């Protein structure tokens, strides 16, 4: 994945939700999460409490 323009300003954190499903997955969300330096959460594991905790943890790092 190209890394041009894929960074967050200082003090901001990112969380990527992986919406890919099915037998063919491109892995784009994981690549984006790696470039942004944030966690990637699969859509099937997304829940309000878990997402809120992930965002709080990401904000502590930023």
C-alpha positions in Angstrom: 0.0 0.0 0.0 1.4 3.4 -0.9 2.3 5.5 2.2 1.8 8.9 0.6 -0.6 11.1 2.5 -1.4 8.4 5.0 -0.5 9.9 8.3 -2.3 11.5 11.2 -1.4 15.0 12.5 0.4 14.9 15.8 -2.0 14.4 18.7 -4.6 12.5 16.7 -5.2 8.7 16.8 -7.0 6.5 14.4 -9.0 3.3 14.7 -9.8 1.3 11.5 -12.9 -0.9 11.2 -12.3 -3.8 8.8 -15.5 -4.3 6.8 -14.2 -6.9 4.5 -15.9 -10.3 4.6 -16.3 -13.4 2.5 -13.7 -15.8 1.0 -11.8 -13.0 -0.9 -10.3 -10.4 1.4 -7.7 -7.9 0.3 -6.4 -6.9 3.7 -6.7 -3.2 3.0 -7.9 -2.3 6.4 -5.0 -4.0 8.1 -2.6 -2.1 5.8 -4.2 1.2 6.6 -4.2 0.5 10.3 -0.5 -0.3 10.1 0.3 2.9 8.2 -1.8 5.0 10.6 -0.3 3.3 13.6 -3.7 2.5 15.0 -5.6 -0.7 15.8 -7.8 -2.5 13.3 -11.1 -4.0 14.5 -12.9 -6.6 12.4 -16.6 -5.7 11.9 -17.7 -8.9 13.5 -16.0 -8.0 16.7 -17.3 -4.4 16.8 -19.4 -3.6 19.8 -20.0 -0.2 21.4 -18.2 -1.0 24.7 -15.2 -2.5 22.9 -15.0 0.3 20.4 -15.2 2.9 23.2 -12.4 1.2 25.1 -10.3 1.1 22.0 -10.8 4.8 21.3 -10.0 5.7 24.9 -6.8 3.6 24.7 -5.8 5.2 21.4 -6.4 8.7 22.8 -4.0 7.9 25.6 -1.2 7.1 23.1 -1.8 10.2 20.9 
